[in-house]
């Protein structure tokens, strides 16, 4: 079980934040390295490898349990955003608006892939259903996440060019995923042999994105106006959002009369949010925005908490089998 919990990665996230605070801007002035170019290439490769990992035959075979799939995807891309959306009028135009944007960005993200499947497997859930939903969630998120976030960025950020963002999304995310999907049958054995290395590569690029995002925030001085009270409220809001959706998915599974296996998959896949997608999407959607570090805070908190709590749930459920 421990090998699936990326303790080094969680520690690395905090190390990147500390490094950005201590020495911001490394590679951002193109010296001694071109950090932005490395990140751009890394994002393309992450989604190319993601496409390579998608098995079209498995996706097609997993479509039969449509009630559970619909419940998971509607929770991920509709229920989550609608839970955060009503708070926007209350804080619009205040210093807390940037925190709301981070929460809404979190709510609009797709589900995780590997950790969802691993936890569902440990708990005795519907593994094929988890694989299908994790895979299709990433594909839907390519469109859904920018759509939701773009509704507010266009109005909030002066000079925000959504057409430029669409071009980046197409060239850095959509094209690599499609290319990987088309080449899947030729590289399926290679990709399966190198999954651990690819996971390490993904996390390394994420750490670089986190460093760059927080560097921009520290260089602009945006964190000087953020109080510990505001950060504490953000932490509480993230945890409350997690538990609300966890309870909602449990209630929904009961109302839809799901089996134990399908209920576990709905709760685990439906509550998860992907830090991988959050990091790479932020590098595109929030490129050049000084508050990008704050936008990433909610998903970083959520990612750490969901790994801890869902792993505890999975262990407990495994004893019930």
C-alpha angles and dihedrals in degrees: 000000000000094000090067094055108084097216091159089053094052089049089048092056092057090043090055091051091049091047091049089053093045098040112009124184102034106163093358093106088050091256129140089352135005099244095177092054092049090051093047092051090044092053091051091050093046091057093040090056089044088057091047090055093054112098109206092199092052091047091052093048092049095056095085097084091065097157093061093041091052091049093051096046095043089051091049099046105023113024094045096052093042090055092057099035099075091062093061098085090051095059103024110133094014130108088258094064092092090056090051089052089054091050091048091049088053091049092051096052125106124247125271121262114206100030093047092053093044094050093045089051093051092047093049097249134146101295098184088049091051092050092049095047094045091051098044091044091062091051094048090046091062087070104022100051097051089044094055096041094042091060089069104028092061090058099039107042119066111227093013107160110201092181088062089050091051090052090051091047090051097046100036102035117012098043094047092048092050091045091050092047091052091050095044096104092053096049103030094112093044093049093049091051093051103041095117092050092048090051089053090049091052092051093047091056090047090054090053091049091050091050093049094046095050091043089059090049095049093044091052091048093234094140092057088075094048116098127209087241091060091048091049091051089050091052091050092047092052093050093045090051090053095051094044092055091043090055092043093053090048090052092045092051089052093049092048090047094235121180119250090260094051092045091055091049092048093049096044099039094036096055098042123100124193120240088187092061091037092056097045094042090050090054087059104032097040098034109150094005112130095216095057091115092059091048089058096048098083095051091046091053092043093048093053094045096045092052091052099044099039091048089055090049092048093052091049093048092048089063090056094061 
